[in-house]
Every structure is written in structure tokens, then in C-alpha cells.
Amino acid sequence: MKKDKKREPQKVPAAEPPAGPGTRPQWQWLAVGALAGTVALLWAYSPAMSGPFLFDDAFLPSGVNNVPGSPLNSWLHSQRPLLMATYWLSSRLSPDDTWWFHFLNVMIHAVTTGLVFCIVRRLLDWLPQELRVAQAKRNLLAGLAALIFLLHPVQTEAVAYLAGRSESFSTMLAFTAFAVFLYRKETAATWGTATAVFLLFGAALAAKEQTIALPALFLLTDYWWNPGFSLQGIRRNWKIYAPMALAGLTGAWFLRSLITGAATAGFGLKEFTWYQYFFTQCRALFVYIGLFLFPARLTADWDFSISHTILDGGAIFGLAALVGLAVAAWHWRRRFPLACYGYFVFLLLMAPTSSILPIKDPIAERRLYFASLGLLLIVVDVAARVKVERKVLVVAGAAVLLAMTVATHARAAVWSDAVTLWQDTVSKSPNKWRPHFQLGYAYFSLSGYPMPSSPQQCDLALQEYQKTADLHPADTDLLVDWGLAYYCLNQPDQALSKLQQAAALKP
């Protein structure tokens, strides 16, 4: 008889850590968490649901005369056509008030939150076996990350502010593309997956340009989560990267005039250079981290100085800290893979607005919306390593989320009214001219001009216009509004003087 050949032992994946006895089906807890999150979200943003158009909202098609009733194609002449299409939809649903505008913002935020859960959950599955936690705890940690994203006060500007939809909507599309990338069934992406990712990436860019960072996120993910930190995953997914690289070059060509000549962003800014903006962002990035950890001084218009040299404002220390953290994250990447990956994700997703491309406003809280994913991954890694019972973790997380919900409700109330918003902003940025100007205009808008029923509002507006002129040379817009405020108070001589000054500046 022939002897049977000796068989090689079959390799079997290590068993997943047990969820523990008596664990209920996970979908029940997910449903409860989703329901509780929805209720908390609606309550948190309820003060702002009927809030007016504010600040840049007035420059949206929905705030421009004769445009809201126009056909869709008249809204699409923009570098953000998909975003404009959502405003057109809101104007059709809510032609006489802003409720549907705000409701759509909140729903976009809710969908993005669901995507955050899926993304974090997938990355937890990819942890090395020795670091992986039980399935039940993975769901809990992903749910915690999603609910922090949902209810964090720093997200208010991207949700309660109608113009902030550019952040939330583009992030929703970008995270959808990332989720498709993470949950593909095949190791090497097929043309079907590549096409889906590419189309979603294009849609995200058509909502806002900052999502140009998405290919870099894919590259980092393919490198980081392949065993041994190898380039093998990147080579396998060339069907995704080749079209994206071509599209990126094409997009850069078409946007070259915007990058070099835009009035509020780009290398053509006269206020400061690209390297001065970089020095400034070395400090600003830590402000964003601080706001994520302790959102105590949120404001609509930051008074943040420019670092004209590497020494101004301690920019050199910020740069040293960023580099030091990057070195530490690389060194500890095997021991703390999720947290270290999260740090690099944060830097990559902040790069379009917080690196070398100058933007007139050095800080805007809504810019953290996209990049907060990286900080959430750090929180998840820390929470996963805390040696406490699951009930304790749930109670502690619930307490934090409750505090966030109350704080977001209070912040949404600030965004519900123009006077309240700019009074709050003036109190936090008293030496910046723009909040005073906006507060003056908010007072003037309440006067009932040209048939003023509340002239005292015009008097308050005059005071703010004077403070504006004390902080910044008076331009045409200020002088015209100043003149109208005088006319509102039946002081035609002073009104005519201001209007003549405006005409001298802009005949």
C-alpha cells in the first residue's frame, strides 16, 4: 500500500476575541444609538432651524435677488456646481424661509455621521490581532466616535451656518468615496470599484475643492494597513490612482486662475505670502486641536495674527511640535497604529486649507469638519486601551456626549440671529474690524429702513461703524452703510458727507 502524503497544516485565522456572555444582537444597540443620536441632533440644532441668512449666505444664489426662482442651470455657473444644486433644491422646498435650508444641512450632517461610524468600524477590524478588541467593543468605539462627530460644538459652523454646507456636503461625498474604498470586496480594486470611487471623488470636488486631499488619504491607508507597511497595496490599486492623478492634474490646470488670482485665497494674496501663511498655520493647527479637545471660545471670525517670520508668535515652536509629533507617530506606528494613523490623517485633511495655499482668514472652525476624522481615530485608540468595564465606558461616554449636546444647543442659539452672532463675535474678537461692521449692519437691518420703526437700532449701527473705521480704513461698503444709518436718523447732511466720501473712492 502507498502511504498517504503528509498534509501541511492549514492556516486558520486567529479567532476573534469573544464579545462576552449574554451579548444582545448588535443591530439593536446600533438602532438605539442611531435613534438617540437623531433626537439629540435635532434638539441640539433646533434653535438655528429658522435662523436667517448670515454673513456669506447673502452671496449665495438663494440670497441674491431674482436668482432663487430661476431654473437650475442658472445656479450651476460656479466652480462648485453640485453644492449649488443643493441650494437650488432648498430654495424650491422653502422659498419663503430658511427652514428647509437648515434641515438639509442637518440631514447631510447625519448621513456623514453614519459614514464616520462605518469608516472607524472598518479600521478597527484592520488592527493587528494582538491589538484587536472584541466585536461588541468595536461597535461601541465606532459609535462613540460617530456621536462625538455628530454632537461636537465645533461642528456648529459647518451645520448651523448655511454657507457651511460646502464643508459638510463635500465631506459627506468624500467619506462616501472612502467607505467604498475601505469596504470593497476584492483586495485589488476592480474597474467597477475604481469608477465608483472616481465619480464620488469628482462629486466631492464639485462641492468644495478641499477634498483634493482624498487621494493622499487613500495612499496613506493603502500603505499603512498593508502588513509590514508596504507599497504593495498601492501597486494593486493602480486602477484607482491612475485616473485620480490624471483628474488632479486636469483640475489644477482649470483652477490655476483661482489658485493664483482669487481675492480671498490663493498665491496672489497681497496681505501675506505662502511661507508666512505656512508659519501661521504651524500655530493654527494647535488651535484646531485645542478646539476639538475643549471648545470653549468658538467664534465666527477669529482675530488671529499672521506670523511674518518663523519667530513671530512662536511659529517655530509650533513647527517643531508638528515635526516632533510626526516623528513620534512614525516611531510608534506598530504599537499605536490607529492613533498614529489618525495624526497623519489629520495633517493630510487639513493640508488644503492649512499649509501653504494662503487664505485670507487664517482660521475658520468649519475647516476642522473634514479633518476631525483623524482626531477621532486618536480618541478611539485611547478609549480602546482604557482598562475599565464596558458599563463604565458607556456611562463616561454618555456624560461627555450630553455635555456636548448642551454646548451645541447653546452655540446653535448664537447662530440663530445676526445680532446675537455678531455680539458674540465682537466680544471675542474686539480688535477686529469685520465683526463690528457686521454687527452694525445687523442693527441697521432691524431698523425697518427705509421706513424706520426702530431708529435706536440705527444709532447702535452708527456706533459700530465708528468702531469699524477706528480699526480699519473706511471703504465704500462701510461709507455707504454709514451714510444710510445717518439718513435713518434724519441727519441728511452727515449722510450726504459719507456718501460723497464713498463716491470719491468708487466713482
Buried (B, 14 or more C-beta within 10 A) or exposed (E): EEEEEEEEEEEEEEEEBEBEEEEEEBEEBBEEBBEBBBEBBEBBBBBBBEBBBBBEBEEBBBBEEEBBEEEEEEBBEEBBBBBBBBBBBBBEEBEEEBBBBBBBBBEBBBEBBBBBBBBBBBBBEBBEEEBBBBBBBBBBBBBBBBBBBBBBBBBBBBBBBBBBBBBBBBBBBBBBBBBBBBEBEEEBBEEEBBBBBBEBBBBBBBBBBBBBBBBBBBBBBBBBBBEEBEEBBBEBBEBBBEBBEEBBEEBEEEBEEEBEEBEEBBBEBEEBBEBBBBBBBBBBBBBBBEBBEEBEEBBBBBBBEBBBEBEBBBBBBBBEBBEEBBEEBEEEBEEBBBBBBBBBBBBBBBBBBBBEBBBEEBBBBBBBBBBBBBBBBBBBBEBBEEEEEEEEBBEBBEEBBEEBBBBBBBBBBBBBBBBBBBBBBBEBBEEBBBBBBBBBBBBBBBBBBEEBEBBEBBBBBBBBBBBBBEBBEBBEEBBBBBBBBBBBBEBEEBBEBBBEBBEEBEE
